[in-house]
Amino acid sequence: MKSELPDYVGVERALGRANVDFSSAEIHGMACGLLVVDQATAPDTWFAQVLEGNPQDFHVQEARSLLKELFSAARQQLNDSGMAFELFLPEDDALETRVEAMQDWCQGFSFGLALAGVKDMRTLPDDSREWTEDVVRIGSSGELEMEDEEEGEESLAEIIEYLRVGVLMMNEELQPMKAAPHIH
């Protein structure tokens, strides 16, 4: 199983050709929301939400293949003992585009939690609940103003790291590792 995420631009293009209404970041967020609640979640639950169209259509097949790769990589990264989890976001785009993608990811994560059956955040452990409330706020905050490019880059990097570590924390709180890690 590969834990490396597929190419963001390639996935975006495939989704566009398959007429998918969600961004790649939002779709990855949904997968992560589902997986932090239940690692055994089948990708079909997720596919049913994000990919419609004729299964015989080449573009739908192409998108499905890339999405399978994305889902598998997300699952692998969430369980990586080296904490190699990454948010699936564009790398070289303008700051505004990356901020928007990060907000899409947050919206997708919230939707993924709801799909996984989390209907009331008060049922989550305290740290996960507080972090999830932040995710909802970030995802619904509208346009984030980033006046200065350099400060904006730093702020975005800090928010992305907060989200990355929070996903791992929540994954561990909701699904603790079954065995102690091996120390070499």
C-alpha angles and dihedrals in degrees: 000000000000119000094188115104117238121250109291096214091047092052092046091052093046091050090050092051090050091049094241113171096210129078120241090249092053092048091051090049089053091051091050092049090053094044098049088058096043124006089193092063110133115234088235091076088057096040090055089060100044111028124055130159137080110325087215092059111107093223092051090049091049092050091045091053093051091044090052088054091048093049092047092048091049091052092047093048094049089057097041111125089212092060091240093158115139133185111241101243136143112267110199102032126110117286092251091054092049092048089051091049090050089052090048088052090053092050090049092049091053090049090049091054090052090048089052090056102262099141099156121038090205087076091064123091111269098256093046092046093051092046092047090051087055090050090053090049093049092047094049100037095102119220113000111217114230106176099171115050095213095046089044091054091050093047092048091049090051093049092047091050090048090052093045094051091042092056090052092047092049092046090053093045094050097037112022116200110270096221133034113258117258114248114209 
